[in-house]
Amino acid sequence: MTERQINYLGALLHDIGKFKWRAQSHKAGDDHEKLGEEFIREYLGKIELLKNDIEKIIYAANRYAHKIKISDEIASQERQPDEIKGPRRPLFSILQRVNINKEKLNDNVYYYRPYPLKLKIDFPIDSKLQYDCFDFNEEEIITDHSESWNMFIEEIKNLKNIRNFKVFIETFYDVLHKYTARVLSAGYKSYPDISLFDHSRIVASLSICYNECDNNKECMLIYGDISGIQNYIYNDIYSKEKIAKKLRGRSFYVSLLSNTISRYFIDELELYIPNLLYEGGGHFLILAPNNKINKEKVKKIEEKINRMLYEKFTGKLHLILGTTEEYAEDVINKFNICFKNVKNITELFKMKKYHSIFEKLFSDNPINIFDIENKVSKLDNEEELIGSHLPKSNYIIEIYTKDNNILNAFDNIIGFSEINKYWLLSNDFNDKGKLNKILLELNKIKCDYIIVNRINDTDFVDVISNSNLYDNPIGAKFKFIGSYVPVDKNKNPLSFEELAKMNSENYPLLGIARMDVDSLGAIFAFGLLEENDKEIKYTISRIASLSRELDTFFTGYINIIAKKNNVYIAYSGGDDLFVVGSWINILEFVKEVQNSFTEYVCHNGNITISCGVVFTKHNFPIANSSQLAGIEEKRAKDCDDNQNSISVFFTPVKWHAFYELLDIGKDIFKIVNKQLPRSFIHKLLELTQECFDNKGRVKANMIFKVKSRLHYAFARRGIDYKEIQIREKQFLTTLAEYFLYKDNADKFFKNFRIPASYVIYKTRKLN
């Protein structure tokens, strides 16, 4: 190993002993430094790559390297002082602290148990206690940490044959992510909301900035934004065959592209994966050493990437890049200002598409219509390839090679040959035996390195336990992807026509829903701003953690909810999603997403989600459906200043009102054709809608007239005021009360479209 690699790994490991320390009762002389040293020597010392330099790694991890010590001290400044002494406290959720003044914060403490990440919805636990009164069972916390620590040790054993540092750091980083994202970094005199994972990666990133900067501003922030994603995904999709497959292929292509570009920057700048602070949804943020060489490299990389994007996507996508020079202390203590700086610079370039390569683009490449058609055809084939294989794949292989023969060696490959990066997808190597054959076959291709990504499963390391069998350096990672697709018994994706019939065979319709987090810009801009001079809440670790938590919900956990409700995920990532299913299933899906998201964000009314839903025939153009759902989503967001709403059946309401109205619809459905004819619901809907003009504004003079007619309509059914008072409560009398005697009649009349439409759709039949 080089000294650079040793110091970087030492910085990443400098606090690993805290994990072990929390996994055992207090023992005299066992501080976290000593425990970390024992772990490195005993377990990492058995890894081929590390064993000859293990004492040097321990030396670095103990912060004897000057730059690592400075990096740790600077990174530790983001820990908020706290007089409560509880070093073994659990990690608190950062989501409970976001405040954009929409609602008063819930004072209860929400915390995580220190378990490894899994593809299950990991809700923070509500302690039911306020911060000053929070207490915990220390023995229980120790036991939890001990269980996780033992599993962590077992995972490490799978890395023993790794001989390549790049492969090791990629794999080990995801092992750390899995096991330390829910482990507290510092529990003594520190507000406990920064994970060991986030603190460790920031220290490693800062250490290399300190070591390699060439001026007093040690850091360079690099922010990338792939522009044109929405147009690329949805444009002309309705004119294509196999729409579902294309849509799935395009949305996942964006994920591959974002990953490919951000990793190319990391490789070319000779950085490591912890320096990639965030990547997802077409955006990435990198922390790099600020020096002349890196500045020149960034310009060349940006030009190369945009040239590749222009060639591959015929001008549909381009990379917007912003960079700023920042002091390391400001990156920690004034991250909101640093992030705003780099975002503002990026925004300046949004109107200057391909500005860095514009002249070369057309002087070197005169436009050739046949060439463009060939590129479009090739891209179509790649989109279909992804769409076909993704739902059936448990693995996706990431290959770095300069050998173009790889394109001829495999059929199911997506290539970015301009930057020597390839992705191999297949439904043929879902089990480890077949995967092993593919990796052996890759021995024929000389690769810089290979990463096997386990899709939506964090049990990933064992696939490289026999990495000594392969000629190429091979590592492993896990990757959450919002990719669930309902399939038939042969595991073939269901068509939109088949989806439409699920639970609604009498009147099959597709439901299309778009959802996203409300006021996301405000959440990241000032959701963690300080309330007084004593706290530094808006810090790089907390923002990175906040981004990761939201992304995990929309790329990972969303698959569980989609599977439960047989819903097709067309796109999900970052903070938003677009899904398709039968109209009945979509209604249940959006309810469960909102409920789960609310619990996931600690019932924090400052982090909410809004939704737009439309219903169409299965053959209605999906691009148009997406636009209509987007219009309804905007209608939902506009219906209330605090958002947190849904618009369905062209009626925007708050979520709590939607639940109540949907329940009313379900209760009406139970008595239709038993106590009530279907035509009566039509009549009620017709009468209530007379109270509003074509812009939805109430016509006050109509309320009294309509109420009189409603009295008559219910009286014909034997329901009047006297009957309501004396009859044992049944749903029919309860329904009459809603219309005749409840306050805010105009509001109920307007929203009655939701339960009425539900009943009408449920009872409608195809001719």
Residue pairs with C-beta under 8 A, 6 or more apart in sequence:
1 9
1 49
1 50
1 52
1 53
1 56
1 165
4 208
4 211
5 165
6 53
6 56
6 57
6 60
7 60
7 65
7 67
7 68
7 207
7 211
8 169
8 204
8 207
8 208
8 272
9 50
9 57
9 60
9 61
9 169
9 204
10 56
10 57
10 58
10 59
10 60
10 61
10 62
10 65
10 68
11 60
11 61
11 65
11 68
11 71
11 72
11 200
11 203
11 204
11 206
11 207
11 208
12 169
12 172
12 173
12 176
12 200
12 201
12 203
12 204
12 274
13 36
13 40
13 44
13 57
13 60
13 61
13 200
14 36
14 60
14 61
14 62
14 63
14 68
14 72
14 200
14 203
15 32
15 36
15 72
15 185
15 196
15 199
15 200
15 203
16 36
16 39
16 40
16 61
16 196
16 200
17 31
17 32
17 33
17 34
17 35
17 36
17 37
17 38
17 39
18 32
18 36
18 183
18 184
18 185
18 186
18 196
19 145
19 148
19 149
19 152
19 179
19 180
19 183
19 196
20 32
20 35
20 36
20 38
20 39
20 149
21 30
21 31
21 32
21 35
22 87
22 88
22 114
22 141
22 142
22 145
22 183
22 184
22 187
23 142
23 145
23 146
23 148
23 149
24 30
24 142
24 146
25 142
33 62
36 61
36 62
37 58
37 61
37 62
40 54
40 57
40 58
40 61
41 54
41 55
41 58
43 153
43 156
43 157
44 50
44 54
44 57
44 156
45 51
45 54
46 157
46 160
47 156
47 159
47 160
47 162
47 168
48 160
48 161
48 162
48 163
49 162
49 163
49 164
49 165
49 168
50 57
50 168
59 65
60 68
63 69
63 72
65 207
67 207
67 210
67 211
68 203
68 207
70 210
71 203
71 204
71 206
71 207
71 209
71 210
71 328
72 203
74 206
74 328
74 329
74 332
75 199
75 202
75 203
75 206
75 332
75 541
76 186
76 199
77 329
77 332
77 333
77 536
78 194
78 332
78 333
78 536
78 539
78 540
78 541
78 542
79 185
79 186
79 190
79 191
79 194
80 190
80 191
80 193
80 535
80 536
80 537
81 189
81 190
81 191
81 534
81 535
82 189
82 190
82 191
82 192
83 189
84 189
85 188
85 189
86 136
86 187
86 188
86 192
87 187
87 188
88 138
88 141
88 142
88 145
88 187
89 111
89 136
89 141
89 184
89 187
89 192
90 111
90 112
90 113
90 114
90 136
90 141
90 184
90 192
91 111
91 112
91 114
91 182
91 183
91 184
91 192
91 193
91 195
92 109
92 110
92 111
92 112
92 191
92 192
92 193
93 110
93 111
93 112
93 124
93 193
93 549
93 602
94 193
94 528
94 542
94 545
94 546
94 549
95 110
95 124
95 546
95 549
95 600
95 601
95 602
95 604
95 607
96 105
96 106
96 108
96 109
96 110
96 124
96 601
96 602
96 604
97 105
97 193
97 528
97 537
97 542
98 523
98 527
98 528
98 546
98 601
98 604
98 606
98 607
99 105
99 527
99 528
99 606
100 519
100 522
100 523
100 526
100 527
100 606
101 606
102 519
102 605
102 606
102 608
102 642
103 604
103 605
103 606
103 642
104 605
105 604
105 606
106 602
106 603
106 604
106 605
107 130
107 131
108 126
108 127
108 128
108 129
108 130
108 602
109 127
109 129
109 130
109 131
109 134
110 124
110 125
110 126
110 127
110 602
111 124
111 125
111 127
111 136
112 122
112 124
112 125
112 182
113 125
113 144
113 182
114 141
114 144
114 145
114 148
114 182
114 183
114 184
115 122
115 144
115 147
115 148
115 182
116 148
116 151
116 152
116 178
116 179
116 182
116 458
117 177
117 178
117 181
117 182
117 458
117 552
118 458
119 456
119 457
119 458
119 480
119 556
119 557
119 559
119 560
120 557
120 560
121 557
121 560
121 596
121 600
122 182
122 557
123 596
123 599
123 600
124 600
124 602
126 602
126 603
127 134
127 136
129 135
145 183
148 179
148 183
151 179
152 175
152 179
155 175
155 178
155 179
155 461
156 175
157 465
158 461
158 462
158 464
158 465
159 168
159 171
159 172
159 175
159 461
159 464
160 465
161 464
161 465
161 466
161 467
161 468
162 168
162 171
162 464
162 467
162 473
162 475
163 473
164 449
164 473
164 475
166 272
166 448
166 449
166 473
166 475
167 449
167 450
167 451
167 473
167 474
167 475
168 475
169 272
169 273
169 274
170 273
170 451
170 475
170 477
171 451
171 461
171 464
171 475
171 476
171 477
173 201
173 272
173 273
173 274
174 460
174 476
174 477
174 478
175 461
176 197
176 200
176 201
177 197
178 458
178 478
180 195
180 196
180 197
180 200
181 195
181 197
181 198
181 548
182 195
183 195
183 196
183 197
184 192
184 194
184 195
184 196
185 194
185 195
185 196
185 198
185 199
185 200
186 192
186 194
186 199
191 535
193 542
193 545
194 539
194 541
194 542
194 545
195 541
195 545
198 541
198 542
198 544
198 545
199 541
200 274
201 274
202 274
202 332
202 540
202 541
202 544
204 272
204 274
204 275
205 274
205 275
205 277
205 287
206 218
206 219
206 287
206 328
206 331
206 332
208 271
208 272
208 275
208 289
209 218
209 219
209 220
209 287
209 288
209 289
209 290
209 328
210 218
210 328
211 289
212 289
212 291
213 219
213 289
213 290
213 291
214 290
214 291
214 292
215 290
215 291
215 325
216 327
217 290
217 325
217 326
217 327
218 289
218 290
218 326
218 327
218 328
219 287
219 288
219 289
219 290
219 325
219 326
219 327
219 328
219 331
220 287
220 288
220 289
220 290
220 294
220 295
220 298
220 323
220 324
220 325
220 326
221 285
221 286
221 287
221 288
221 323
221 324
221 326
221 331
221 338
221 339
221 341
221 342
222 265
222 285
222 286
222 287
222 288
222 298
222 321
222 322
222 323
222 342
223 283
223 284
223 285
223 286
223 321
223 322
223 323
223 339
223 342
223 343
223 345
223 346
224 261
224 262
224 265
224 283
224 284
224 285
224 286
224 319
224 320
224 321
224 346
225 282
225 283
225 319
225 320
225 321
225 346
225 350
226 254
226 257
226 258
226 261
226 282
226 283
226 309
226 317
226 318
226 319
226 320
227 317
227 318
227 319
227 320
227 350
227 353
228 316
228 317
228 318
229 254
229 282
229 317
231 316
232 250
232 254
232 313
232 316
232 317
233 247
233 250
233 251
233 254
233 571
234 622
234 623
234 626
234 627
235 316
235 623
236 623
237 243
237 246
237 247
237 250
237 621
237 622
237 623
238 621
238 622
238 623
238 624
240 246
240 380
242 384
242 387
243 496
243 622
244 387
244 485
244 493
244 495
244 496
244 568
244 570
244 580
244 622
245 383
245 384
245 387
245 388
245 493
246 380
246 383
246 384
246 387
247 387
247 570
247 571
247 622
248 386
248 387
248 390
248 391
248 483
248 485
248 493
248 570
249 382
249 383
249 384
249 385
249 386
249 387
249 388
249 390
250 383
251 570
251 571
251 578
252 386
252 387
252 390
252 481
252 483
253 382
253 383
253 386
253 414
254 282
254 573
255 280
255 481
255 573
256 386
256 414
256 423
257 282
257 317
258 279
258 280
258 281
258 282
258 283
258 284
259 279
260 416
260 419
260 421
260 423
261 284
261 305
261 319
262 276
262 279
262 284
262 286
263 276
263 421
264 301
264 305
264 419
264 421
265 271
265 284
265 286
265 298
265 301
266 272
266 273
266 275
266 276
266 286
267 400
268 297
268 301
269 275
269 286
269 288
269 294
269 297
269 298
269 301
271 286
271 288
275 286
275 287
275 288
276 284
276 285
276 286
277 285
277 286
277 287
277 540
277 544
278 284
278 285
278 544
278 547
278 548
279 285
280 547
280 551
280 555
280 573
280 574
281 551
281 573
281 574
281 575
281 576
282 574
283 574
285 339
285 342
287 331
288 294
288 298
290 325
290 326
295 323
298 321
298 323
299 356
302 319
302 321
302 356
303 356
303 357
304 418
304 419
305 319
305 419
306 318
306 319
306 354
306 356
306 357
307 357
307 360
307 361
307 418
308 416
308 418
308 419
309 317
309 318
309 319
310 318
310 354
310 357
310 361
311 375
311 418
312 375
312 379
312 416
313 379
314 372
314 375
314 376
314 379
315 354
318 353
318 354
320 346
320 349
320 350
321 346
321 349
322 342
322 343
322 344
322 345
322 346
322 347
322 348
322 349
323 342
323 345
324 338
324 341
324 342
324 345
326 338
326 341
330 337
330 338
331 338
331 540
332 539
332 540
333 536
333 539
335 538
335 539
335 540
335 543
336 525
336 526
336 528
336 529
336 538
339 524
339 543
340 525
349 355
354 361
382 414
385 412
385 414
385 425
386 414
386 425
388 427
389 412
389 425
389 426
389 427
390 425
390 481
390 483
391 483
391 484
391 485
391 487
391 491
391 493
392 427
392 430
392 491
393 425
393 426
393 427
393 430
393 455
394 430
394 454
394 455
394 457
395 429
395 430
395 435
395 452
395 453
395 454
395 455
395 463
396 423
396 424
396 425
396 453
396 455
396 479
397 423
397 424
397 425
397 438
397 439
397 442
397 450
397 451
397 452
397 453
398 421
398 422
398 423
398 450
398 451
398 452
398 453
399 406
399 421
399 422
399 423
399 424
399 442
399 445
399 447
399 450
400 420
400 421
400 422
400 447
400 448
400 449
400 450
401 420
401 422
401 445
401 446
401 447
401 448
402 420
402 446
402 448
403 445
403 446
403 447
404 417
405 445
406 413
406 415
406 422
406 445
407 413
407 415
407 417
407 422
409 441
409 444
409 445
410 424
412 424
412 425
412 426
413 422
413 423
413 424
413 425
414 422
414 423
414 424
414 425
415 421
415 422
415 423
416 422
420 448
424 438
426 438
428 434
428 438
429 435
429 437
429 438
432 462
432 463
435 452
435 463
436 466
436 469
439 450
439 452
439 469
439 470
439 474
440 469
440 470
442 450
442 470
442 472
443 470
443 471
443 472
445 472
446 471
446 472
447 472
447 473
448 473
449 472
449 473
449 474
449 475
450 470
450 472
450 473
450 474
450 475
451 474
451 475
451 476
451 477
452 460
452 463
452 464
452 474
452 475
452 476
452 477
453 460
453 476
453 477
453 478
453 479
454 460
454 463
454 476
454 477
454 478
454 479
455 478
455 479
455 481
455 483
456 479
456 480
456 481
456 483
456 556
456 559
457 478
458 478
460 476
460 477
460 478
461 476
463 476
464 474
464 475
464 476
467 473
467 474
480 551
480 552
480 555
480 556
481 555
482 554
482 555
482 556
482 558
482 559
482 562
482 569
482 571
482 572
482 573
482 577
483 559
483 569
484 558
484 559
484 562
484 563
484 567
484 568
484 569
485 493
485 494
485 568
485 569
486 493
486 494
486 499
486 502
486 566
486 567
486 568
486 581
487 493
487 494
488 494
488 498
493 568
494 568
495 618
496 510
496 580
496 618
496 619
496 622
497 508
497 618
497 619
499 510
499 566
499 568
499 580
499 581
499 582
499 618
500 508
500 509
500 510
500 582
500 583
500 617
500 618
501 508
501 582
502 566
502 581
502 582
502 584
502 585
503 582
503 584
503 585
504 582
504 583
504 584
504 761
504 762
506 762
506 763
506 764
506 765
506 766
507 761
507 762
507 764
507 765
507 766
508 582
508 618
508 766
509 582
509 583
509 615
509 616
509 617
509 618
509 761
510 580
510 581
510 582
510 583
510 615
510 616
510 617
510 618
510 620
510 625
511 580
511 581
511 582
511 583
511 584
511 585
511 586
511 587
511 613
511 614
511 615
512 578
512 579
512 580
512 586
512 613
512 614
512 615
512 616
512 622
512 625
512 626
512 628
512 629
513 577
513 578
513 579
513 580
513 586
513 589
513 590
513 611
513 612
513 613
513 629
514 576
514 577
514 578
514 611
514 612
514 626
514 629
514 630
514 632
514 633
515 576
515 577
515 590
515 593
515 609
515 610
515 611
515 612
515 633
516 575
516 576
516 577
516 609
516 610
516 633
517 523
517 550
517 575
517 576
517 607
517 608
517 609
518 607
518 608
518 609
518 610
518 637
518 642
518 643
518 644
519 608
519 643
520 575
523 546
523 606
523 607
524 543
524 546
524 547
526 538
527 546
527 606
527 607
528 537
528 538
528 539
528 542
528 543
528 546
529 537
529 538
530 536
530 537
530 538
531 537
549 600
550 574
550 575
551 573
551 574
551 575
553 596
553 597
553 600
554 572
554 573
554 574
554 575
554 576
554 577
555 572
555 573
557 596
557 600
558 569
558 572
558 577
558 593
559 569
561 567
561 589
561 592
561 593
561 596
562 568
562 569
562 579
562 589
564 592
565 581
565 585
565 586
565 588
565 589
565 592
566 581
566 582
566 585
567 579
567 580
567 581
567 585
567 586
567 589
568 579
568 580
568 581
569 577
569 578
569 579
570 578
570 579
570 580
570 622
571 577
571 578
572 578
572 579
577 593
578 626
578 629
579 586
579 589
580 586
580 622
580 625
581 589
583 615
583 761
584 762
586 613
587 613
587 648
587 662
587 758
590 611
590 613
590 646
591 658
591 659
591 662
593 609
593 611
594 609
594 611
594 646
594 655
597 609
598 608
601 607
605 642
605 644
608 642
608 643
608 644
609 644
610 633
610 636
610 637
610 643
610 644
610 645
610 646
611 633
611 636
611 645
611 646
611 647
611 648
612 629
612 630
612 631
612 632
612 633
612 634
612 635
612 636
612 646
612 647
612 648
613 629
613 632
613 646
613 647
613 648
614 625
614 628
614 629
614 632
615 761
616 625
616 628
632 647
632 648
632 650
632 652
633 647
635 647
635 650
635 652
636 643
636 645
636 646
636 647
636 652
637 643
637 645
638 652
639 645
639 647
639 652
639 653
639 654
640 654
644 654
644 655
645 652
645 653
645 654
645 655
646 652
646 653
646 655
646 658
647 653
648 658
648 754
649 753
649 754
649 757
649 758
650 753
651 750
651 751
651 753
651 754
653 661
653 751
653 754
657 751
658 754
661 751
661 752
661 754
661 755
662 754
662 755
662 758
664 735
664 738
664 755
665 754
665 755
665 756
665 757
665 758
665 759
665 762
666 758
667 731
667 735
668 676
668 681
668 731
668 735
668 755
668 756
668 758
668 759
669 758
669 759
669 762
669 763
670 731
671 731
671 732
672 678
672 681
672 759
672 763
673 763
675 732
676 717
676 732
678 759
678 760
678 763
680 713
680 717
681 756
681 759
681 760
682 756
682 760
683 713
684 710
684 713
684 739
684 752
684 756
685 752
685 753
685 756
685 757
685 760
687 706
687 709
687 710
687 713
688 706
688 739
688 749
688 750
688 752
688 753
689 749
689 753
690 699
690 702
690 706
691 698
691 699
691 702
691 703
691 706
691 746
691 749
691 750
692 698
692 699
692 749
692 750
693 699
696 750
698 746
698 750
700 746
703 745
703 746
703 749
706 749
707 739
707 740
707 745
710 739
710 740
711 720
711 740
714 720
714 736
714 739
714 740
717 732
719 732
719 733
719 736
721 740
721 741
723 733
724 733
724 736
724 737
724 740
724 741
727 733
738 748
739 745
739 748
739 749
742 748
